[in-house]
Amino acid sequence: MSKFDPLASEGFDVATALQQLAGSEKLYLSIITKFSTLYKDLPDTIQADLEKGDLEKVQRDAHTIKGLAGTLGHSALREAAAQIEHSAVAGNAAECAQHLAAFRDIFARVLGSLQNILSA
C-alpha cells in the first residue's frame, strides 16, 4: 500500500504519474509539496491578472498548472487549466473568467487532497 493510494479516489492517476517519474515516490512527494506551497493561491492570482487585463500572465499560469496537473496525474485539473489557457491565448477575458469558476472548484479539491497526503 502506497501513501498515495487515497489520491486515486480523488481523480488522480497515480500509477501513470509515478511511471512518468520513473517510479520515484520521493520525486512525486516533492512535486506535491512544491505544488501545495508555490501554487496554493493561483486561482486568486489568475483572478487578479484577469481584472488587470494581463491575459499573457493568465496564459502562462494556466499553462504551468496544466503541465503540473499532467505530472500529478489529474486530468480534470489539466483540462480546466487548458480551457483557461486556450481562452487567454484567444484574448477572451470573459471566457477565461467563466472557465476560472470551474477551475477554482477543481483546484480546491486537488489542493485539499494533496494537503491531506502531506499531513498524513
Secondary structure, 3 states (H helix, E strand, C coil): CCCCHHHHCCCECHHHHHHHCCCCHHHHHHHHHHHHHHCCCHHHHHHHHHHHCCHHHHHHHHHHHHHHHHHHCEHHHHHHHHHHHHHHHCCCHHHHHHHHHHHHHHHHHHHHHHHHHHHC
